[in-house]
Amino acid sequence: MKKKIAAFVLSLAIAVSFMPANTFAASTAKMTSYDQVIKSGSTVYCAGAEGIYKVKVKKGKVVSKKRLVDAESFGAYSYYSGMKKKGKYIYTQSSSEGTLFSLVRVRTSNGKCKTLASANDKGEINYAIKKSKIYYKPSYGGAKKVMKLNGKNKKKTSVKPVMKHRKSNAKGYKVIMKEKGSRVITYLKTPKGKFRLGSHRIY
């Protein structure tokens, strides 16, 4: 009997040793995102109160700026967060004053915006980009899903997206929003000073 048990344990150990490594891989996809600033070379992408700005800097000073995409809801604060740059796109969480939460991607050259996924009342869509796939799930309820970077071929998955939020990927760069009367003004703070990006009326 002991010999049979020993033989079984040995055969099980051999079988386990030949299993693919990903069989034991953690069922999570992890990613660091940025809520205010992504700096890529001399270009800075800023999540401001009015939308996402594309800013050119030289030695820490702003030399040009344009708003890539408007915020869907013009409230007092930014409705874009959790930005991630990959290739020619910025991927970002989008939230409105109501109960609409989305995951969108914005083309960095022309600001063309595409909604990849939506969740009406289930909170922000947490996501993680891993190679050519996006793993995503609403904060409250909803199934874990995976899709291509362009939002196609959605399907359920066992992989859970885990996001780490940081304000900026560049030391000394951050977004400042200030209310002045009936307006909110968005600034980019760099090591060389504070630069006004834009403003909008909130009431």
Backbone as a chain_set.jsonl record, in Angstrom:
{"seq": "MKKKIAAFVLSLAIAVSFMPANTFAASTAKMTSYDQVIKSGSTVYCAGAEGIYKVKVKKGKVVSKKRLVDAESFGAYSYYSGMKKKGKYIYTQSSSEGTLFSLVRVRTSNGKCKTLASANDKGEINYAIKKSKIYYKPSYGGAKKVMKLNGKNKKKTSVKPVMKHRKSNAKGYKVIMKEKGSRVITYLKTPKGKFRLGSHRIY", "coords": {"N": [[0.823, -1.211, 0.0], [1.902, 1.201, 0.861], [3.828, 1.508, -1.074], [2.264, 1.92, -3.347], [1.062, 4.392, -2.747], [3.355, 5.997, -2.616], [4.212, 5.795, -5.257], [2.085, 7.029, -6.532], [2.245, 9.679, -5.545], [4.743, 10.392, -6.589], [4.24, 10.234, -9.359], [2.326, 12.252, -9.551], [3.847, 14.503, -8.851], [5.623, 14.579, -10.986], [3.845, 15.071, -13.085], [2.9, 17.603, -12.394], [5.24, 19.079, -12.671], [5.504, 19.256, -15.39], [3.467, 20.896, -16.191], [2.203, 23.874, -17.811], [3.772, 27.05, -17.156], [2.062, 29.241, -16.829], [-0.157, 28.196, -15.679], [-0.08, 28.473, -12.98], [0.082, 31.134, -12.678], [-0.62, 34.356, -11.303], [-3.997, 35.477, -11.212], [-4.332, 38.147, -12.114], [-4.051, 41.361, -13.681], [-1.808, 43.889, -13.67], [-1.362, 47.463, -13.462], [0.032, 50.748, -13.672], [-1.452, 53.886, -13.452], [-2.179, 57.36, -14.313], [-3.489, 60.209, -12.808], [-3.401, 62.954, -13.257], [-1.164, 63.944, -14.837], [0.701, 62.961, -17.693], [3.861, 62.73, -18.851], [5.614, 62.709, -21.814], [8.47, 62.716, -23.323], [8.882, 65.859, -24.729], [6.25, 66.456, -24.56], [3.289, 66.966, -22.737], [0.539, 65.485, -21.255], [-2.461, 66.458, -19.884], [-4.974, 66.062, -17.467], [-7.497, 68.072, -17.138], [-9.974, 70.424, -15.802], [-11.607, 70.964, -17.927], [-11.208, 69.007, -19.774], [-8.925, 66.903, -21.585], [-5.691, 68.043, -22.03], [-3.126, 68.722, -24.441], [0.126, 69.492, -24.197], [2.99, 71.284, -25.101], [6.275, 71.45, -23.956], [9.276, 73.258, -23.143], [12.266, 73.113, -21.632], [10.866, 73.078, -19.244], [8.995, 75.073, -19.543], [5.87, 76.18, -20.88], [5.224, 76.015, -24.298], [3.348, 75.618, -26.241], [-0.147, 74.748, -26.505], [-3.113, 72.727, -26.517], [-6.537, 71.701, -26.421], [-7.273, 68.424, -26.325], [-9.56, 66.798, -26.026], [-12.893, 67.385, -24.916], [-14.342, 67.527, -21.613], [-17.055, 65.439, -20.749], [-18.957, 66.335, -19.016], [-19.444, 69.476, -17.684], [-18.368, 70.186, -14.917], [-16.996, 71.207, -11.735], [-14.615, 69.928, -11.446], [-12.041, 67.684, -12.727], [-13.059, 65.151, -14.965], [-11.761, 63.102, -15.998], [-9.565, 60.445, -15.378], [-7.025, 58.139, -14.217], [-5.18, 57.786, -16.424], [-3.426, 56.321, -19.178], [-0.755, 56.026, -21.359], [-0.32, 54.523, -24.452], [1.299, 53.657, -27.275], [-0.092, 55.464, -29.913], [-2.145, 56.496, -28.478], [-4.099, 57.763, -25.685], [-5.355, 56.144, -22.984], [-8.116, 56.223, -20.809], [-10.051, 56.677, -17.779], [-13.385, 57.804, -17.632], [-15.742, 59.927, -16.161], [-19.032, 61.085, -15.389], [-21.248, 63.705, -14.1], [-23.55, 62.431, -13.543], [-24.592, 59.095, -13.598], [-22.968, 57.805, -15.357], [-20.267, 55.979, -16.384], [-17.222, 55.508, -18.042], [-14.797, 53.886, -20.186], [-12.376, 55.161, -22.164], [-10.554, 55.897, -25.225], [-8.161, 58.126, -26.516], [-6.956, 59.609, -29.389], [-3.714, 60.771, -29.775], [-2.844, 62.533, -31.73], [-4.974, 63.896, -32.979], [-7.096, 64.064, -31.205], [-9.307, 62.461, -31.469], [-11.916, 60.656, -30.086], [-12.876, 57.593, -28.606], [-15.294, 55.529, -27.171], [-14.706, 52.732, -25.278], [-15.816, 51.015, -23.401], [-18.681, 50.938, -21.219], [-20.361, 51.739, -18.129], [-23.245, 52.018, -16.408], [-24.19, 52.459, -13.652], [-22.323, 51.349, -12.005], [-19.97, 52.309, -11.053], [-16.552, 53.558, -11.506], [-14.699, 52.306, -14.316], [-12.371, 50.016, -13.832], [-9.207, 49.205, -15.163], [-6.608, 47.432, -16.952], [-3.829, 47.425, -19.004], [-2.298, 44.992, -20.88], [0.125, 43.937, -22.848], [-1.337, 43.383, -25.877], [-3.916, 43.564, -25.025], [-6.823, 44.617, -23.121], [-7.8, 44.414, -19.866], [-10.679, 44.601, -17.932], [-13.096, 45.955, -15.565], [-16.048, 47.052, -13.914], [-16.192, 49.054, -10.891], [-18.118, 48.296, -8.99], [-19.748, 45.406, -8.938], [-20.667, 43.584, -11.964], [-19.129, 41.79, -14.655], [-15.792, 40.448, -15.028], [-13.869, 41.339, -17.789], [-12.245, 41.06, -21.036], [-10.662, 42.67, -23.79], [-9.669, 43.699, -27.108], [-7.223, 46.282, -27.885], [-8.578, 48.165, -29.378], [-11.141, 48.002, -28.539], [-12.638, 45.902, -29.499], [-13.866, 42.48, -29.816], [-14.838, 41.626, -27.247], [-14.965, 39.72, -24.263], [-15.69, 37.452, -21.533], [-13.504, 36.964, -18.707], [-11.161, 35.444, -16.422], [-9.308, 36.984, -15.307], [-8.397, 39.606, -13.201], [-8.386, 43.137, -13.286], [-5.957, 45.277, -11.885], [-5.415, 48.398, -10.696], [-3.004, 50.916, -10.119], [-3.005, 54.096, -8.865], [-1.48, 57.141, -9.638], [-0.515, 60.585, -9.335], [1.164, 61.875, -11.202], [3.65, 61.18, -13.73], [6.0, 62.473, -13.807], [8.424, 64.221, -12.054], [7.703, 67.154, -10.269], [5.715, 68.032, -11.955], [2.328, 68.785, -12.182], [-1.294, 69.083, -12.072], [-3.292, 71.898, -11.417], [-6.353, 73.091, -10.213], [-8.493, 75.815, -9.931], [-11.187, 77.56, -8.432], [-12.705, 80.493, -9.457], [-14.877, 82.819, -8.819], [-17.529, 82.321, -10.957], [-16.192, 80.54, -12.484], [-13.902, 77.88, -13.372], [-10.463, 77.456, -13.343], [-7.808, 75.932, -15.054], [-4.518, 74.907, -14.435], [-1.151, 74.103, -15.348], [1.392, 72.952, -13.425], [4.837, 73.216, -13.37], [8.384, 72.517, -12.876], [9.343, 75.009, -13.508], [7.401, 76.897, -13.137], [3.923, 78.112, -13.021], [1.387, 77.519, -15.31], [-1.278, 78.724, -17.223], [-3.881, 76.792, -18.557], [-6.571, 76.652, -19.401], [-10.133, 77.496, -19.038], [-13.499, 77.317, -17.705], [-17.029, 78.026, -17.447], [-18.95, 77.324, -14.558], [-21.406, 77.833, -13.5]], "CA": [[0.0, 0.0, 0.0], [2.799, 2.352, 0.936], [4.491, 1.641, -2.377], [1.291, 2.495, -4.269], [0.942, 5.823, -2.404], [4.606, 6.659, -3.025], [4.209, 5.849, -6.721], [1.095, 8.039, -6.916], [2.818, 10.997, -5.227], [5.819, 10.631, -7.553], [3.639, 10.514, -10.672], [1.685, 13.568, -9.453], [4.91, 15.509, -8.867], [6.13, 14.653, -12.362], [2.814, 15.71, -13.9], [2.895, 19.03, -12.049], [6.457, 19.708, -13.195], [5.354, 19.456, -16.833], [2.373, 21.826, -16.469], [2.651, 25.198, -18.252], [4.028, 27.99, -16.056], [0.957, 30.169, -16.622], [-1.197, 27.529, -14.909], [0.004, 28.971, -11.603], [0.243, 32.588, -12.7], [-1.669, 35.101, -10.602], [-5.077, 35.854, -12.126], [-4.486, 39.603, -12.114], [-3.248, 42.165, -14.604], [-1.519, 45.108, -12.911], [-0.952, 48.618, -14.27], [0.082, 52.062, -13.027], [-2.089, 54.937, -14.246], [-1.882, 58.712, -13.829], [-4.733, 60.972, -12.732], [-3.236, 64.361, -13.642], [-0.141, 64.263, -15.85], [1.612, 62.007, -18.324], [4.874, 63.434, -19.631], [6.271, 61.844, -22.79], [9.399, 63.601, -24.009], [8.551, 67.277, -24.544], [4.794, 66.582, -24.574], [2.642, 66.68, -21.46], [-0.908, 65.294, -21.349], [-3.006, 66.904, -18.606], [-6.411, 65.919, -17.222], [-7.956, 69.305, -16.528], [-11.406, 70.534, -15.541], [-12.337, 71.082, -19.189], [-10.916, 67.868, -20.631], [-7.515, 66.512, -21.632], [-4.859, 68.977, -22.793], [-1.835, 68.308, -24.971], [0.963, 70.666, -23.956], [4.404, 71.181, -25.461], [7.118, 72.193, -23.028], [10.698, 73.367, -23.433], [12.963, 73.469, -20.391], [9.887, 73.259, -18.185], [8.059, 76.162, -19.835], [4.877, 75.841, -21.9], [5.42, 76.733, -25.565], [2.089, 75.514, -26.979], [-1.157, 73.935, -25.809], [-4.426, 72.588, -27.165], [-7.396, 70.762, -25.741], [-7.489, 67.266, -27.19], [-10.945, 66.335, -25.914], [-13.644, 68.056, -23.859], [-14.997, 66.707, -20.606], [-18.453, 65.24, -21.104], [-19.78, 67.115, -18.098], [-18.656, 70.632, -17.267], [-18.452, 70.466, -13.5], [-15.874, 71.967, -11.194], [-13.393, 69.147, -11.383], [-11.744, 66.822, -13.862], [-13.821, 63.914, -15.05], [-10.874, 62.092, -16.549], [-8.559, 59.982, -14.412], [-6.481, 56.835, -14.582], [-4.676, 57.832, -17.797], [-2.301, 55.474, -19.566], [-0.37, 56.224, -22.761], [0.217, 53.359, -25.153], [1.349, 53.957, -28.7], [-0.628, 56.756, -30.353], [-3.389, 56.754, -27.75], [-4.23, 57.883, -24.246], [-6.498, 55.417, -22.45], [-8.47, 56.933, -19.59], [-11.374, 56.549, -17.178], [-14.204, 59.001, -17.802], [-16.913, 59.916, -15.28], [-19.89, 62.261, -15.518], [-21.906, 64.074, -12.849], [-24.635, 61.483, -13.321], [-24.167, 57.729, -13.256], [-22.326, 57.21, -16.524], [-18.83, 55.779, -16.258], [-16.744, 54.934, -19.302], [-13.376, 53.723, -20.484], [-12.238, 55.709, -23.509], [-9.201, 56.13, -25.696], [-8.059, 59.383, -27.246], [-5.799, 59.646, -30.285], [-2.901, 61.913, -29.362], [-2.581, 63.451, -32.843], [-6.124, 64.728, -33.357], [-8.107, 64.109, -30.159], [-10.461, 61.61, -31.761], [-12.222, 59.911, -28.873], [-13.718, 56.408, -28.794], [-15.694, 54.842, -25.947], [-14.415, 51.305, -25.379], [-16.73, 50.291, -22.516], [-19.489, 51.825, -20.378], [-21.054, 51.159, -16.976], [-24.182, 53.061, -16.001], [-24.25, 52.782, -12.221], [-21.449, 50.398, -11.313], [-18.725, 52.963, -10.679], [-15.486, 53.667, -12.499], [-14.24, 51.065, -14.931], [-10.962, 49.747, -13.599], [-8.657, 48.494, -16.312], [-5.155, 47.234, -17.012], [-3.364, 47.057, -20.342], [-1.223, 43.998, -20.87], [0.464, 43.651, -24.24], [-2.325, 43.883, -26.837], [-5.249, 43.351, -24.454], [-7.27, 45.432, -21.994], [-8.622, 43.71, -18.901], [-11.449, 45.671, -17.296], [-14.241, 45.592, -14.732], [-16.574, 48.154, -13.106], [-15.826, 48.979, -9.471], [-19.159, 47.63, -8.203], [-20.48, 44.43, -9.725], [-20.255, 43.444, -13.35], [-18.179, 40.704, -14.906], [-14.444, 40.751, -15.504], [-13.837, 41.124, -19.23], [-11.03, 41.397, -21.762], [-10.913, 43.093, -25.165], [-8.517, 44.223, -27.828], [-6.956, 47.694, -27.601], [-9.546, 48.994, -30.091], [-12.462, 47.779, -27.969], [-13.328, 44.793, -30.154], [-13.699, 41.1, -29.331], [-15.059, 41.573, -25.802], [-15.389, 38.436, -23.718], [-15.442, 37.292, -20.102], [-12.196, 36.437, -18.356], [-10.952, 35.238, -14.983], [-8.24, 37.91, -14.909], [-8.883, 40.825, -12.565], [-7.493, 44.286, -13.463], [-5.558, 45.968, -10.657], [-4.843, 49.696, -11.057], [-2.347, 51.768, -9.14], [-3.191, 55.482, -9.289], [-0.54, 58.172, -9.23], [-0.892, 61.879, -9.906], [2.008, 62.266, -12.328], [4.825, 60.335, -13.972], [7.163, 63.359, -13.914], [8.645, 64.997, -10.837], [7.508, 68.603, -10.4], [4.598, 68.317, -12.871], [1.004, 68.454, -11.67], [-2.392, 69.941, -12.509], [-3.955, 72.66, -10.358], [-7.631, 73.672, -10.632], [-8.952, 76.808, -8.96], [-12.454, 78.224, -8.699], [-12.698, 81.958, -9.339], [-16.227, 83.251, -9.151], [-18.338, 81.309, -11.626], [-15.351, 79.794, -13.416], [-12.803, 77.043, -12.897], [-9.28, 77.651, -14.178], [-6.881, 74.816, -14.992], [-3.113, 75.266, -14.6], [-0.111, 73.075, -15.303], [2.536, 73.356, -12.598], [6.086, 72.564, -13.744], [9.481, 73.039, -12.048], [9.663, 76.379, -13.905], [6.318, 77.841, -12.869], [2.532, 77.694, -13.178], [0.928, 78.003, -16.616], [-2.731, 78.598, -17.401], [-4.259, 76.0, -19.719], [-7.913, 77.0, -19.874], [-11.136, 77.69, -18.002], [-14.892, 77.224, -18.159], [-18.044, 78.481, -16.49], [-19.609, 76.202, -13.888], [-22.804, 78.221, -13.242]], "C": [[0.857, 1.26, 0.0], [3.494, 2.606, -0.395], [3.564, 2.284, -3.394], [1.14, 3.997, -4.034], [2.168, 6.59, -2.869], [4.66, 6.817, -4.534], [3.247, 6.911, -7.223], [1.639, 9.449, -6.705], [3.899, 11.362, -6.234], [5.258, 10.989, -8.924], [2.956, 11.873, -10.687], [2.715, 14.681, -9.528], [5.47, 15.682, -10.273], [5.14, 15.377, -13.266], [2.789, 17.215, -13.665], [4.094, 19.737, -12.658], [6.356, 19.99, -14.684], [4.189, 20.384, -17.193], [2.93, 23.16, -16.926], [2.795, 26.141, -17.07], [2.833, 28.868, -15.778], [-0.22, 29.525, -15.893], [-1.249, 28.078, -13.491], [0.172, 30.493, -11.552], [-0.912, 33.257, -11.969], [-2.715, 35.573, -11.596], [-5.378, 37.339, -12.036], [-3.612, 40.213, -13.202], [-3.056, 43.521, -13.932], [-1.001, 46.226, -13.815], [-0.922, 49.875, -13.41], [-0.513, 53.096, -13.966], [-1.834, 56.293, -13.585], [-3.133, 59.585, -13.928], [-4.608, 62.411, -13.214], [-2.329, 64.56, -14.849], [0.542, 63.004, -16.366], [2.582, 62.813, -19.177], [5.59, 62.418, -20.517], [7.185, 62.711, -23.642], [9.076, 65.055, -23.697], [7.047, 67.529, -24.563], [4.221, 66.152, -23.233], [1.137, 66.584, -21.692], [-1.494, 65.548, -19.966], [-4.509, 66.675, -18.541], [-6.871, 67.139, -16.443], [-9.458, 69.317, -16.345], [-12.219, 70.559, -16.825], [-12.135, 69.886, -20.118], [-9.444, 67.513, -20.545], [-6.76, 67.467, -22.555], [-3.588, 68.28, -23.28], [-0.945, 69.545, -24.965], [2.401, 70.363, -24.377], [5.213, 72.037, -24.493], [8.563, 72.195, -23.51], [11.385, 73.906, -22.194], [11.971, 73.821, -19.289], [8.881, 74.358, -18.413], [7.133, 75.765, -20.985], [5.108, 76.685, -23.15], [4.187, 76.63, -26.463], [1.137, 74.609, -26.217], [-2.402, 73.836, -26.675], [-5.226, 71.552, -26.387], [-7.707, 69.617, -26.69], [-8.948, 66.847, -27.198], [-11.61, 67.05, -24.751], [-14.162, 67.051, -22.845], [-16.474, 66.601, -20.979], [-19.382, 66.071, -20.235], [-18.943, 68.261, -17.554], [-18.918, 70.966, -15.802], [-17.205, 71.192, -13.041], [-14.558, 71.214, -11.268], [-13.222, 68.252, -12.602], [-12.577, 65.554, -13.817], [-13.032, 62.841, -15.777], [-9.846, 61.721, -15.482], [-8.016, 58.649, -14.908], [-5.978, 56.785, -16.014], [-3.5, 56.882, -17.989], [-1.996, 55.709, -21.036], [0.205, 54.929, -23.313], [0.15, 53.637, -26.643], [0.849, 55.358, -28.998], [-1.881, 57.167, -29.584], [-3.169, 56.985, -26.261], [-5.488, 57.119, -23.862], [-6.834, 56.043, -21.098], [-9.867, 56.592, -19.097], [-12.107, 57.877, -17.358], [-15.452, 58.864, -16.934], [-17.715, 61.189, -15.47], [-20.514, 62.584, -14.171], [-23.052, 63.12, -12.526], [-24.102, 60.126, -12.937], [-23.531, 57.034, -14.449], [-20.813, 57.162, -16.33], [-18.347, 55.053, -17.507], [-15.242, 54.718, -19.276], [-13.207, 54.156, -21.932], [-10.769, 55.741, -23.919], [-9.228, 57.347, -26.609], [-6.804, 59.347, -28.111], [-4.999, 60.909, -30.009], [-2.659, 62.921, -30.476], [-3.736, 64.397, -33.126], [-7.243, 64.772, -32.324], [-9.339, 63.263, -30.423], [-10.68, 60.658, -30.596], [-13.161, 58.739, -29.184], [-14.014, 55.777, -27.443], [-15.504, 53.344, -26.138], [-15.369, 50.465, -24.54], [-17.466, 51.298, -21.635], [-20.108, 51.037, -19.235], [-21.946, 52.239, -16.389], [-24.096, 53.431, -14.534], [-23.341, 51.882, -11.394], [-20.083, 50.993, -10.972], [-17.704, 52.981, -11.804], [-15.08, 52.303, -13.049], [-12.742, 50.928, -14.698], [-10.424, 48.909, -14.752], [-7.146, 48.351, -16.183], [-4.812, 46.776, -18.417], [-2.184, 46.1, -20.206], [-1.0, 43.529, -22.299], [-0.612, 44.225, -25.163], [-3.756, 43.726, -26.34], [-5.532, 44.352, -23.336], [-8.169, 44.57, -21.119], [-9.379, 44.774, -18.1], [-12.643, 45.124, -16.518], [-14.734, 46.831, -13.996], [-16.242, 47.959, -11.633], [-16.826, 48.176, -8.647], [-19.962, 46.684, -9.098], [-19.979, 44.359, -11.15], [-19.182, 42.378, -13.496], [-16.804, 41.228, -15.296], [-14.396, 40.41, -16.993], [-12.478, 41.493, -19.812], [-11.414, 41.765, -23.183], [-9.613, 43.516, -25.814], [-8.356, 45.707, -27.516], [-7.941, 48.624, -28.291], [-10.973, 48.78, -29.6], [-13.221, 46.615, -28.569], [-13.045, 43.462, -29.463], [-13.798, 41.018, -27.807], [-15.512, 40.18, -25.377], [-15.036, 38.364, -22.237], [-14.071, 36.66, -19.869], [-12.13, 36.209, -16.852], [-9.908, 36.197, -14.433], [-8.83, 39.216, -14.383], [-7.901, 41.971, -12.801], [-7.208, 44.968, -12.123], [-4.825, 47.251, -11.05], [-4.158, 50.345, -9.873], [-2.449, 53.197, -9.67], [-2.072, 56.369, -8.743], [-0.938, 59.477, -9.901], [-0.126, 62.184, -11.186], [3.155, 61.282, -12.497], [6.103, 61.156, -14.07], [7.272, 64.237, -12.662], [8.488, 66.493, -11.114], [6.38, 69.001, -11.331], [3.284, 67.878, -12.234], [-0.03, 69.446, -12.205], [-3.007, 70.608, -11.287], [-5.238, 73.246, -10.935], [-8.151, 74.6, -9.544], [-10.282, 77.405, -9.397], [-12.291, 79.718, -8.467], [-14.057, 82.462, -9.792], [-17.019, 82.112, -9.755], [-17.524, 80.431, -12.571], [-14.342, 78.908, -12.674], [-11.648, 77.206, -13.873], [-8.321, 76.483, -13.948], [-5.46, 75.291, -15.285], [-2.257, 73.998, -14.66], [1.047, 73.642, -14.497], [3.742, 72.527, -13.023], [7.194, 73.079, -12.818], [9.829, 74.494, -12.368], [8.525, 77.362, -13.671], [4.944, 77.23, -13.064], [1.973, 78.345, -14.446], [-0.56, 77.71, -16.794], [-3.025, 77.813, -18.685], [-5.616, 76.384, -20.266], [-8.867, 77.177, -18.71], [-12.522, 77.449, -18.582], [-15.819, 77.67, -17.044], [-18.746, 77.282, -15.885], [-21.029, 76.546, -13.471], [-23.029, 79.637, -13.73]], "O": [[0.604, 2.225, -0.721], [3.718, 3.749, -0.793], [4.001, 3.095, -4.211], [1.093, 4.781, -4.982], [2.061, 7.677, -3.435], [5.1, 7.85, -5.038], [3.526, 7.609, -8.198], [1.51, 10.309, -7.576], [3.971, 12.505, -6.685], [5.731, 11.921, -9.575], [2.989, 12.577, -11.697], [2.49, 15.692, -10.193], [5.757, 16.8, -10.7], [5.529, 16.191, -14.104], [2.674, 18.002, -14.605], [3.977, 20.874, -13.115], [7.048, 20.871, -15.193], [3.946, 20.634, -18.374], [4.011, 23.556, -16.49], [2.042, 26.054, -16.1], [2.588, 29.222, -14.625], [-1.174, 30.212, -15.527], [-2.313, 28.143, -12.875], [0.381, 31.059, -10.479], [-2.045, 32.779, -12.013], [-2.378, 36.018, -12.693], [-6.532, 37.743, -11.898], [-2.582, 39.659, -13.586], [-4.029, 44.222, -13.656], [-0.3, 45.979, -14.796], [-1.757, 50.044, -12.521], [-0.131, 53.179, -15.133], [-1.343, 56.37, -12.458], [-3.753, 59.688, -14.986], [-5.617, 63.031, -13.55], [-2.692, 65.273, -15.784], [0.909, 62.112, -15.602], [2.172, 63.498, -20.115], [6.101, 61.406, -20.039], [6.728, 63.368, -24.577], [9.005, 65.44, -22.53], [6.611, 68.68, -24.58], [4.605, 65.127, -22.668], [0.532, 67.495, -22.258], [-1.076, 64.929, -18.988], [-5.237, 67.052, -19.459], [-6.661, 67.23, -15.234], [-10.143, 68.352, -16.685], [-13.4, 70.21, -16.815], [-12.818, 69.768, -21.136], [-8.791, 67.793, -19.54], [-7.141, 67.67, -23.708], [-3.055, 67.383, -22.628], [-1.231, 70.528, -25.649], [2.951, 69.313, -24.044], [4.882, 73.196, -24.243], [9.014, 71.271, -24.186], [11.114, 75.026, -21.76], [12.2, 74.739, -18.501], [8.0, 74.572, -17.58], [7.55, 75.104, -21.936], [5.179, 77.912, -23.078], [3.998, 77.462, -27.351], [1.559, 73.803, -25.387], [-2.708, 74.734, -27.46], [-4.664, 70.643, -25.776], [-8.33, 69.816, -27.734], [-9.513, 66.572, -28.257], [-10.98, 67.295, -23.722], [-14.391, 65.885, -23.163], [-17.068, 67.561, -21.468], [-20.466, 66.462, -20.668], [-17.855, 68.041, -17.024], [-19.62, 71.931, -15.498], [-16.45, 71.726, -13.853], [-13.491, 71.82, -11.162], [-14.142, 68.087, -13.404], [-12.773, 64.962, -12.756], [-13.573, 61.793, -16.13], [-9.327, 62.586, -14.776], [-8.496, 58.103, -15.902], [-6.303, 55.854, -16.751], [-2.692, 56.671, -17.085], [-2.89, 55.602, -21.876], [1.096, 54.321, -22.72], [-0.93, 53.828, -27.202], [1.314, 56.329, -28.401], [-2.594, 58.082, -29.996], [-2.214, 56.491, -25.66], [-6.572, 57.418, -24.363], [-5.931, 56.36, -20.324], [-10.754, 56.261, -19.884], [-11.505, 58.945, -17.246], [-16.133, 57.839, -16.957], [-17.143, 62.258, -15.689], [-20.34, 61.838, -13.208], [-23.474, 63.013, -11.375], [-23.255, 60.013, -12.051], [-23.555, 55.807, -14.541], [-20.169, 58.192, -16.135], [-18.98, 54.105, -17.972], [-14.521, 55.289, -18.457], [-13.825, 53.584, -22.829], [-9.869, 55.628, -23.087], [-10.175, 57.567, -27.364], [-5.711, 59.083, -27.611], [-5.557, 62.007, -30.01], [-2.301, 64.065, -30.193], [-3.522, 65.559, -33.471], [-8.246, 65.452, -32.541], [-10.315, 63.341, -29.676], [-9.769, 59.948, -30.171], [-14.123, 58.889, -29.938], [-13.101, 55.519, -26.658], [-16.075, 52.753, -27.054], [-15.699, 49.338, -24.91], [-16.946, 52.374, -21.34], [-20.349, 49.835, -19.346], [-21.454, 53.265, -15.921], [-23.942, 54.607, -14.205], [-23.579, 51.684, -10.203], [-19.149, 50.262, -10.64], [-17.954, 52.488, -12.903], [-15.113, 51.293, -12.348], [-11.944, 51.645, -15.302], [-11.105, 48.015, -15.254], [-6.499, 49.056, -15.409], [-5.428, 45.855, -18.953], [-1.21, 46.377, -19.506], [-1.825, 42.822, -22.878], [-0.779, 45.444, -25.222], [-4.7, 43.749, -27.13], [-4.617, 44.866, -22.692], [-9.185, 44.054, -21.585], [-8.777, 45.745, -17.642], [-13.128, 44.019, -16.761], [-13.914, 47.601, -13.494], [-16.036, 46.833, -11.181], [-16.443, 47.461, -7.721], [-20.763, 47.129, -9.92], [-18.987, 44.995, -11.503], [-18.424, 42.107, -12.564], [-16.679, 42.329, -15.832], [-14.825, 39.333, -17.407], [-11.667, 42.152, -19.162], [-12.385, 41.235, -23.724], [-8.589, 43.671, -25.149], [-9.257, 46.321, -26.945], [-8.131, 49.756, -27.847], [-11.915, 49.32, -30.181], [-14.359, 46.364, -28.173], [-12.128, 43.334, -28.652], [-12.946, 40.414, -27.156], [-16.332, 39.547, -26.042], [-14.191, 39.116, -21.75], [-13.551, 35.928, -20.711], [-12.957, 36.729, -16.103], [-9.652, 36.22, -13.229], [-9.657, 39.847, -15.041], [-6.707, 41.812, -12.549], [-8.121, 45.201, -11.33], [-3.754, 47.205, -11.657], [-4.675, 50.324, -8.756], [-2.028, 53.477, -10.793], [-1.762, 56.348, -7.551], [-1.625, 59.47, -10.923], [-0.7, 62.695, -12.148], [3.581, 60.634, -11.541], [7.167, 60.619, -14.378], [6.315, 64.907, -12.276], [9.062, 67.026, -12.063], [6.108, 70.191, -11.489], [3.148, 66.734, -11.799], [0.318, 70.508, -12.722], [-3.218, 69.97, -10.256], [-5.223, 73.83, -12.018], [-8.238, 74.217, -8.377], [-10.484, 77.716, -10.571], [-11.804, 80.152, -7.423], [-14.349, 82.524, -10.986], [-17.166, 81.056, -9.14], [-18.084, 79.671, -13.361], [-13.987, 79.158, -11.523], [-11.831, 77.105, -15.086], [-8.055, 76.094, -12.811], [-5.227, 75.995, -16.268], [-2.608, 72.964, -14.091], [1.612, 74.68, -14.842], [3.688, 71.298, -13.039], [6.95, 74.003, -12.042], [10.53, 75.145, -11.594], [8.666, 78.547, -13.975], [4.797, 76.022, -13.246], [2.071, 79.558, -14.631], [-1.028, 76.599, -16.548], [-2.496, 78.122, -19.752], [-5.795, 76.438, -21.483], [-8.484, 77.034, -17.548], [-12.695, 77.384, -19.799], [-15.454, 77.69, -15.869], [-19.1, 76.336, -16.589], [-21.796, 75.648, -13.121], [-24.136, 80.162, -13.611]]}, "num_chains": 1, "name": "protein.A"}
